[in-house]
C-alpha cells in the first residue's frame, strides 16, 4: 500500500510540475512600444515606462495632475530605492467626485484614484494605475460608465503630459 501511494504521489507531483511549467512559459501579449502595457491582476491596470528616475517622475506627475485641473490629495513614498522604491500619488477632483456621488453614493469610496510610481532600479520608473472605467465598472451604472470614460481620458492625459516625449 505504501508503494502504491508513493507512486501516485510522484505522478501527481509530475503532473502539477508540467502544468506549472506550461503556465510559466506562456508569454503574455505585449503592447506596442507607444501604447501602455496592460498589467496586474485586475483588468484595466496599465503601466507606462518612463525615462525618468523615480523622484523626477513623481514631480512631473504632481505637476501634470495640477495642470489638468485635478487635486493632488497626497503623495506617499515607500522610502526605499531600487526594487523597493515606490510612491503612491492620490488624485481626486471635487467636480468628478460630486458627480460620482450623485450617480452612486457608494462609488464615492473609490476616490481618490491612485497613481503608483515604481522604481525600476535602472534610474527609470514606471507609472501604474487602474483606469477609472475599470474601477467604476463594478457599480454597473451607465452614468458612472460615462463619467469614468471622461476620467480615463483625463488620467491618460496626465500621464502623457508627465512622461510623454
Residue frames relative to the residue before (quaternion, step in Angstrom):
aa qw qx qy qz dx dy dz
X 1.0000 0.0000 0.0000 0.0000 0.00 0.00 0.00
X 0.6510 0.5192 -0.3218 0.4508 3.57 0.91 -0.86
X 0.6611 0.5069 -0.3196 0.4515 3.60 0.96 -0.78
X 0.6268 0.5311 -0.3356 0.4609 3.60 1.04 -0.74
X 0.6647 0.4916 -0.3043 0.4731 3.59 0.90 -0.93
X 0.6309 0.5340 -0.3254 0.4593 3.57 1.02 -0.81
X 0.6554 0.5159 -0.3028 0.4610 3.58 0.98 -0.86
X 0.6614 0.4918 -0.2999 0.4804 3.60 0.97 -0.80
X 0.6178 0.5507 -0.3412 0.4456 3.56 1.03 -0.75
X 0.6631 0.4929 -0.3023 0.4755 3.58 0.95 -0.85
X 0.6459 0.5155 -0.3234 0.4610 3.56 0.97 -0.82
X 0.6542 0.5078 -0.3076 0.4686 3.56 0.97 -0.85
X 0.6515 0.5080 -0.3115 0.4695 3.59 0.95 -0.88
X 0.6488 0.5111 -0.3154 0.4672 3.59 0.98 -0.81
X 0.6555 0.5071 -0.3134 0.4636 3.59 0.93 -0.88
X 0.6630 0.4935 -0.3049 0.4731 3.59 0.93 -0.86
X 0.6284 0.5333 -0.3320 0.4588 3.58 1.00 -0.78
X 0.6525 0.5088 -0.3150 0.4649 3.58 0.95 -0.82
X 0.6316 0.5178 -0.3321 0.4718 3.59 1.01 -0.76
X 0.6637 0.5024 -0.3063 0.4618 3.60 0.87 -0.94
X 0.6615 0.4986 -0.3129 0.4647 3.61 0.86 -0.89
X 0.6432 0.5195 -0.3212 0.4618 3.59 0.96 -0.82
X 0.6704 0.4935 -0.2999 0.4660 3.58 0.88 -0.91
X 0.6989 0.4856 -0.2784 0.4451 3.59 0.90 -0.90
X 0.7019 0.4675 -0.2844 0.4559 3.60 1.07 -0.54
X 0.5226 0.5965 -0.4362 0.4252 3.59 1.22 -0.09
X 0.2449 -0.7873 0.5522 0.1238 3.59 -0.68 1.09
X 0.3927 -0.7221 0.5096 0.2542 3.59 -0.74 0.99
X 0.5772 -0.5753 0.4465 0.3696 3.55 -1.21 0.53
X 0.2811 -0.7600 0.5677 0.1453 3.56 -1.03 0.83
X 0.4787 -0.6397 0.5160 0.3086 3.53 -1.16 0.63
X 0.6017 -0.5098 0.4445 0.4248 3.55 -1.23 0.36
X 0.6532 -0.5552 0.3438 0.3832 3.56 -1.16 0.58
X 0.7180 0.4286 -0.2674 0.4788 3.60 1.06 -0.59
X 0.6455 0.4773 -0.3253 0.4998 3.60 1.28 0.11
X 0.5343 -0.6038 0.4647 0.3660 3.58 -1.10 0.58
X 0.4160 -0.6978 0.5261 0.2516 3.54 -1.09 0.70
X 0.3602 -0.7042 0.5640 0.2371 3.58 -0.97 0.84
X 0.0338 0.8169 -0.5691 0.0874 3.56 -0.70 1.11
X 0.7043 0.5341 -0.3212 0.3398 3.49 -1.37 -0.17
X 0.6423 -0.5554 0.3851 0.3614 3.49 -1.32 0.21
X 0.7275 0.4025 -0.2302 0.5056 3.59 1.22 -0.30
X 0.5217 -0.6151 0.4772 0.3488 3.58 -1.02 0.71
X 0.7747 0.3529 -0.2517 0.4605 3.55 -1.11 0.63
X 0.5158 0.5933 -0.4438 0.4301 3.58 1.24 0.24
X 0.0483 -0.8133 0.5798 -0.0060 3.57 -0.66 1.10
X 0.1398 -0.7751 0.6130 0.0633 3.50 -1.22 0.61
X 0.0398 -0.7780 0.6268 0.0171 3.53 -0.99 0.88
X 0.3664 -0.7156 0.5553 0.2129 3.53 -0.89 0.98
X 0.2097 -0.7613 0.5990 0.1329 3.54 -1.11 0.67
X 0.4311 -0.6583 0.5375 0.3033 3.53 -1.28 0.18
X 0.5949 0.5920 -0.3265 0.4347 3.56 1.34 0.22
X 0.5219 -0.5867 0.5029 0.3612 3.57 -1.19 0.50
X 0.7303 -0.4598 0.2833 0.4183 3.57 -1.22 0.47
X 0.6961 0.4877 -0.2889 0.4407 3.62 0.70 -1.02
X 0.6675 0.4905 -0.2996 0.4734 3.57 0.95 -0.87
X 0.6384 0.5222 -0.3285 0.4603 3.59 0.97 -0.85
X 0.6484 0.5146 -0.3176 0.4625 3.59 0.97 -0.83
X 0.6687 0.4972 -0.3047 0.4613 3.60 0.84 -0.92
X 0.6538 0.5086 -0.3114 0.4657 3.58 0.98 -0.83
X 0.6493 0.5047 -0.3138 0.4746 3.60 1.02 -0.78
X 0.6327 0.5270 -0.3380 0.4559 3.60 0.94 -0.83
X 0.6563 0.5025 -0.3056 0.4726 3.58 0.95 -0.87
X 0.6732 0.4969 -0.2954 0.4611 3.61 0.93 -0.92
X 0.5879 0.5592 -0.3685 0.4538 3.60 1.08 -0.68
X 0.7008 0.4678 -0.2709 0.4656 3.57 0.79 -1.04
X 0.7021 0.4822 -0.2874 0.4380 3.60 0.85 -0.91
X 0.6835 0.4384 -0.2888 0.5072 3.59 1.25 -0.26
X 0.6148 -0.6229 0.3215 0.3615 3.57 1.22 0.52
X 0.5305 0.6052 -0.4255 0.4139 3.58 1.21 0.37
X 0.4505 -0.6742 0.5196 0.2695 3.55 -1.31 0.31
X 0.2981 -0.7148 0.6078 0.1758 3.54 -0.93 0.98
X 0.2347 -0.8100 0.5260 0.1104 3.57 -0.24 1.29
X 0.7675 -0.2115 0.1777 0.5785 3.59 0.86 -0.96
X 0.1749 -0.7222 0.6543 0.1402 3.49 -1.36 0.41
X 0.0715 -0.8114 0.5799 -0.0153 3.55 -0.64 1.16
X 0.1811 -0.8033 0.5633 0.0675 3.58 -0.68 1.16
X 0.4757 -0.6725 0.4887 0.2876 3.56 -1.07 0.73
X 0.4126 -0.7138 0.4700 0.3152 3.57 1.14 -0.57
X 0.6204 0.5527 -0.3426 0.4384 3.58 1.25 -0.12
X 0.2843 -0.7195 0.6005 0.2022 3.51 -1.38 0.06
X 0.7760 0.2889 -0.2324 0.5102 3.54 -1.21 0.48
X 0.8590 -0.0681 0.0631 0.5035 3.56 -0.96 -0.92
X 0.7332 0.3955 -0.2485 0.4942 3.63 1.12 -0.47
X 0.5293 0.6368 -0.4119 0.3803 3.59 1.24 -0.01
X 0.2268 0.7591 -0.5810 0.1864 3.54 -0.72 1.07
X 0.1157 -0.7606 0.6356 0.0643 3.51 -1.29 0.54
X 0.1831 -0.7479 0.6272 0.1174 3.54 -1.09 0.77
X 0.1391 -0.7692 0.6213 0.0535 3.55 -0.85 1.06
X 0.2064 -0.7830 0.5793 0.0932 3.57 -0.68 1.14
X 0.0656 -0.8251 0.5592 -0.0467 3.54 -0.62 1.23
X 0.0212 0.7940 -0.6059 0.0447 3.55 -0.98 0.90
X 0.1476 -0.7375 0.6456 0.1326 3.51 -1.41 -0.12
X 0.4457 -0.7001 0.4869 0.2721 3.57 -0.67 1.09
X 0.6417 0.5409 -0.3197 0.4398 3.55 0.97 -0.89
X 0.7150 0.4347 -0.2636 0.4799 3.59 0.75 -1.05
X 0.6314 0.5422 -0.3487 0.4309 3.58 0.94 -0.82
X 0.6486 0.5138 -0.3162 0.4641 3.60 0.94 -0.84
X 0.6721 0.4881 -0.2941 0.4728 3.57 0.96 -0.85
X 0.6261 0.5256 -0.3308 0.4715 3.57 1.08 -0.72
X 0.6513 0.5160 -0.3115 0.4610 3.59 0.93 -0.89
X 0.6366 0.5260 -0.3221 0.4629 3.57 1.05 -0.78
X 0.6792 0.4869 -0.2857 0.4690 3.59 1.02 -0.82
X 0.7807 -0.1222 0.1195 0.6011 3.58 1.01 -0.83
X 0.4214 -0.7471 0.4598 0.2300 3.57 -0.36 1.28
X 0.6827 0.5052 -0.2927 0.4393 3.59 0.87 -0.92
X 0.6114 0.5781 -0.3482 0.4131 3.60 1.09 -0.68
X 0.5151 0.6594 -0.4066 0.3668 3.58 1.21 -0.35
X 0.6065 0.5774 -0.3635 0.4082 3.59 1.14 -0.49
X 0.5861 0.5894 -0.3711 0.4139 3.60 1.23 -0.22
X 0.6284 0.4961 -0.3376 0.4949 3.58 1.27 -0.19
X 0.5511 -0.1823 -0.8140 0.0229 1.66 -1.99 1.43
X 0.4849 -0.6307 0.5268 0.2992 3.52 -1.34 0.39
X 0.3634 -0.7660 0.5024 0.1696 3.57 -1.01 0.88
X 0.1391 -0.6979 0.6933 0.1135 3.49 -1.25 0.72
X 0.1645 -0.7885 0.5894 0.0618 3.57 -0.68 1.11
X 0.0870 -0.7918 0.6042 0.0206 3.58 -0.73 1.06
X 0.0872 -0.8284 0.5532 -0.0091 3.56 -0.51 1.22
X 0.4279 -0.6782 0.5431 0.2490 3.54 -1.01 0.91
X 0.3261 -0.7660 0.5236 0.1809 3.58 -0.75 1.03
X 0.4984 -0.6771 0.4142 0.3486 3.58 1.26 -0.22
X 0.7127 0.3877 -0.2495 0.5288 3.61 1.26 0.03
X 0.6239 -0.5635 0.3027 0.4490 3.55 1.18 0.76
X 0.6344 0.4149 -0.3672 0.5391 3.55 1.15 0.72
X 0.2220 -0.7642 0.5913 0.1306 3.54 -1.29 0.34
X 0.2997 -0.7144 0.5993 0.2019 3.53 -1.34 0.30
X 0.2543 -0.7276 0.6158 0.1637 3.55 -1.14 0.72
X 0.0222 -0.8041 0.5914 -0.0565 3.56 -0.67 1.16
X 0.1727 0.7786 -0.5914 0.1189 3.57 -0.92 0.90
X 0.4167 -0.6478 0.5641 0.2976 3.51 -1.29 0.35
X 0.4785 -0.6726 0.4794 0.2981 3.55 -0.84 0.95
X 0.5815 -0.5915 0.4212 0.3667 3.59 -1.01 0.72
X 0.6367 0.5345 -0.3497 0.4320 3.62 0.96 -0.75
X 0.6589 0.4826 -0.3256 0.4763 3.62 1.04 -0.64
X 0.6254 0.5323 -0.3364 0.4608 3.59 1.09 -0.65
X 0.7755 0.3743 -0.1907 0.4712 3.58 0.76 -1.04
X 0.4566 0.6863 -0.4504 0.3429 3.62 1.23 -0.12
X 0.5759 0.6217 -0.3634 0.3870 3.58 1.14 -0.61
X 0.6860 0.5145 -0.2773 0.4334 3.57 1.16 -0.58
X 0.2893 -0.8129 0.4750 0.1727 3.57 1.32 -0.03
X 0.4557 0.6581 -0.4520 0.3937 3.54 0.81 1.12
X 0.4496 -0.7018 0.4775 0.2780 3.61 -0.67 1.04
X 0.6485 0.5120 -0.3293 0.4570 3.62 1.01 -0.75
X 0.6519 0.4870 -0.3167 0.4874 3.60 0.99 -0.76
X 0.6010 0.5510 -0.3579 0.4551 3.59 1.06 -0.69
X 0.6633 0.4988 -0.3027 0.4687 3.58 0.94 -0.88
X 0.6811 0.4902 -0.2871 0.4620 3.59 0.85 -0.97
X 0.6927 0.4698 -0.2888 0.4648 3.57 0.89 -0.89
X 0.5719 0.5609 -0.3821 0.4607 3.59 1.17 -0.46
X 0.6285 0.5120 -0.3211 0.4896 3.57 1.06 -0.78
X 0.6743 0.4999 -0.2933 0.4576 3.57 0.92 -0.92
X 0.5637 0.5813 -0.3864 0.4416 3.61 1.10 -0.63
X 0.6797 0.4882 -0.2892 0.4648 3.56 0.90 -0.93
X 0.6420 0.5203 -0.3247 0.4601 3.58 0.99 -0.80
X 0.6858 0.4759 -0.2936 0.4658 3.60 0.86 -0.92
X 0.6226 0.5232 -0.3434 0.4698 3.60 1.01 -0.73
X 0.6541 0.5037 -0.3089 0.4722 3.59 1.01 -0.78
X 0.6105 0.5450 -0.3487 0.4569 3.60 1.00 -0.78
X 0.6940 0.4652 -0.2803 0.4726 3.56 0.81 -1.01
X 0.6583 0.5069 -0.3133 0.4599 3.58 0.94 -0.84
X 0.6427 0.5165 -0.3227 0.4648 3.61 0.98 -0.83
X 0.6939 0.4955 -0.2727 0.4456 3.57 1.02 -0.83
X 0.8473 0.1718 -0.0517 0.4998 3.58 0.79 -0.95
X 0.4631 0.6825 -0.4526 0.3389 3.59 1.24 -0.09
X 0.4461 -0.6963 0.4985 0.2602 3.54 -1.12 0.62
